[in-house]
Amino acid sequence: MVHVLLIEDDATIRATLTRGLRDHGHAVSSAHIAMDGLRAAVSDRPDLIVLDLGLPDLDGADLLRMLRAVSRVPVIVATARDGDSEMIRLLDAGADDYVVKPYSAAQLDARIRAVLRRAGTAGSADTTVTVGGLRVDPRTREATLDGTTLELTPREFELLHYLAARAGEVVTKRELLTEVWQVPYGGADKTVDVHLSWLRRKLGESAQEPRYLQTVRGVGVRLCAPS
Ligand code: CA
């Protein structure tokens, strides 16, 4: 059973989600102010935290930073705003994913399972990643799509592997520049855009008709199996 800590000040949302997540088989505890949430994160050792950004006592981004200082527990942030620079800041500040209000317990459950799946495989950087018909093997540095080998440059391979290892997760261009290009500051989003478009072409898709590479407007990119 997964223990979810819900930090949310709205009593109605808290009650609805607690019930909904319990129906999905999770153990749920909750806090309605940031400082209680921080305390519970340390003392109760939850498997995952759902963090509402609009809390009365502390800015959600500040709480996220405080959480990250004491714990690597996966955090999903819940926000009323979509696709703004705030979201990029939060993902870069250590959020693992986000949901936009209003969202259902079922949606949240899907995100929780995806985040925990990734957290569970995060330590195994050398294992083959399979997403739909896509297979990426970091040891042989071979990637195949539906059994056909993809001819990728080293950078394209790194990019594909990074995204595939985080399938379902929104990855910001900033994160890609830092992690794939190893550019600590600055660097141009354009570089990422160009490589993503090359990768798209090799995967046989386009930005207009994406299959594996989904653009999340204003935030970044998400690799997932075609539906
Ligand atoms: Ca709130």
Residues whose N, C-alpha, C, O or C-beta is under 5 A from the ligand:
A	BS01	CA	D9 D10 D52 G54 L55
